[in-house]
Amino acid sequence: MLNRQVAPKLTPIKSIDFSVPETFEIRAGIPLYWKNNIANETAKIELHFHAGTTIETPILASLTAGLLISGTKNKSAIQIHHALDAVGAFYDVSVSQEQAVVTLYALNSYLKQAFDIFHEALSAAIFPEKEVQEICNERQEKLKVQLQKVNVLAQRKIQQVLFEKTPYSQVISQGDYATLKRRDLIDFHQKYYLNGLSKVFLVGDLSKEVMLEIKDACSDFAGENAKSSNSEFTGKAHIDHQEKSDALQTAIRIGKIMFNKTHPDFIAFSVMNTILGDYFGSRLMSNIREDKGYTYGIGSYMMENTHFGYFMIATEVAKEVREATIQEVKKELERLQTELVPEEELELVKSYLLGQLLKAADGPYAMLDLFSGVELHGMDISFYNKYIQKVQEITSEEIREMACKHLDWKSLSIISVG
């Protein structure tokens, strides 16, 4: 009988038995990844399109995604939604800088039926003028509200600074809604949805026959339109403060262009970044929230795109402690560059990171997400066991080296609004 007064034995994670999906080709260069043999009745299909905010303009990408299921010549948006509801299906559309991802969820037994409904709606979307005007009016009002928030203004500004003179710097403005035409959305849909499929992820305990039917139907969206954006950046550090007299707080963003997981320093930098600000017990939280009481929350993080990544520190503080907060951030970076991280702190972060990875690998959906995270960069699932090994072996000296090599204070852009 289990004795609950005795703690279970702790066993260090040495490796994880990652599973990979089966791969099928929709057309040359366009894969379908299928994860089957799962222990429940749920299923999902993800369609990735070359339709992100950097492809043409952010407003076109955003509004087209928002109106994908806005009706066809034969069915209204309400009728399409009712048809999906009738088979217990629902969908989600997300847009990033480089791609749009359309995800359809249903039970195994109804996935093909739901996909047929969705396929027809996506293929024959007409973007009715009434729907276009309604979403433009709604989002224009939302943007007006958003542009009063210091965190939004700071995030937009540092995006423009870091990615200057490239499509990644583009942001939506109020004036964009006045010049948008329905024809623009139709053209964007034609080029980047009907001819812009890049890959498909499928999870579900389906028959191979059903999987192949879905694969064949996806080929209708597979064209030649794989437009790429310029990802060459100047990398110049920039310091700017925007005064906002009616603001109660100041938003601070500190960042720089970095690398993604293809870079040999990625894993070591990730460990260093976690110590700095990427979990609740981090140094930035301990200093600026717990000790100084300047903020409710502060964090640092790494974001990845196909060919690059970027590093960011983000917080909101009282206006009168803006400069003091920036100086405390600088002190924490300098401490990482000059002092060795104590062994106890390093071991705690190692355990945290390995536990987070174990959690992220729990179940077929999670496994496929991990696979997607490396497939984007042309890597395979073995990356994660290399990650485990590197995290276990990393030393305090390597942490200090990462901070010195990549986080020179003069290389960082500092933006504040408030």
Secondary structure, 3 states (H helix, E strand, C coil): CCCCCCCCCCCCCCCCCCCCCEEEEEECCEEEEEECCCCCCEEEEEEEECCCCCCCCHHHHHHHHHCCCCECCCCEHHHHHHHHHHCCCEEEEEECCCCEEEEEEEEHHHHHHHHHHHHHHHHCCCCCHHHHHHHHHHHHHHHHHHCCCHHHHHHHHHHHHHCCCCHHHCCCCHHHHHHCCHHHHHHHHHHHCCCCEEEEEEECCCCHHHHHHHHHHHHHHCCCCCCCCCCCCCCCCCEEEECCCCCCEEEEEEEEEECCCCCCCHHHHHHHHHHHHCCCCCHHHHHHHHHCCCCCCEEEEEEECCCCEEEEEEEEEEHHHHHHHHHHHHHHHHHHHHCCCCHHHHHHHHHHHHHHHHHHCCCHHHHHHHHHHHHCCCCCCCHHHHHHHHHHHCCHHHHHHHHHHHCCHHHCEEEEEC
